[in-house]
Every structure is written in C-alpha cells, then in structure tokens.
Amino acid sequence: MIEKDDALLLDEAKKDASKFGLLYEKYIKRVYTYFWYRVGKSKGIAEELAQETFMKAFRALPAFTKKSASYFTYLLRIAHNTLVNYYRSKKPISLEEYGDIPVDSQVVMEHVIEARSILQTATSLTEDQRTALMLHYQEEYSIKEMAKNMGKTENAVKLLLSRGRN
C-alpha cells in the first residue's frame, strides 16, 4: 500500500515538478545502494544508474497511479529494468586496462591481408547488398527494421543478405 506521505508528495509533484525533489531526497540513498551492490560496488556506475532511474520515474510521473504497491517498490521496478538494460548494453573496453599486449607481427599481417580481401570483395557488392549487410551485422537491425528503413519487403531484404553473404 502506498504511504500517505508518499501519496501527498506525489500529488504535489504532479502539480509542481520541483516537488519531485522531495521524493528524490527520500529514496536516492536506497536506490543508489540497490545499484551499488549489483554493479560490483562501483560508485560511478551506481550513481549514473540511480540518476537514470529517477529520470525515468520523473518522466512517468504524470502517468503514475497510486496502486497497491509502495512508491519505493515502483522505483525498484524501474531500477531493476534499468539494471537489466545496463547489463544488456555493449560497453566499450579501454585498452589501457590491459596494458601492453604482445603483438605477433605474423598475426597482424594475416589480419591486414584478410581485411584487404574483404574490402575488395565488398566493392563487388551492390549498394543495397552493402547496406543490408551493414545494417544487419554492424547496426544489428532486425529484418523487419531493415525492410522499413530500406523501403523493401522482408523477403527482398533476406535475398539481399543471402546474395551479399555469398
């Protein structure tokens, strides 16, 4: 059940957005702690995810209705979804974390030769085939999204991908 003081704060925040700060102050420490334990006790990431959670809650404030759950439970649901999205997203890896990596010049040369071969082959593809391959493998678009973006049917996109791969 939603607490009476939360219900009052929510009503005030819906009328005056600056009042949302009171809800923020009330729950920020608990939401931050939720993330801190789940992201390996990383202060920066926990702070960022907590801020993102409150931004989502703030944007959804007009649509929020007082249901049977407390407002903190509602925030934790947003926090959980934010955490899931965080772990699903691709994160860049800093090469500085790995220090000096020994490089085998033979392996590097093989990669250079392979890259040149791929580039030569790519020039023989049609523009639509290159676009389809790039959207699918580099941008990770679905067939449906590609069809919409390219103005083609899904079957036409599948054919372009198949011919491009061959």
Disulfide bonds with the S-S distance in Angstrom:
none
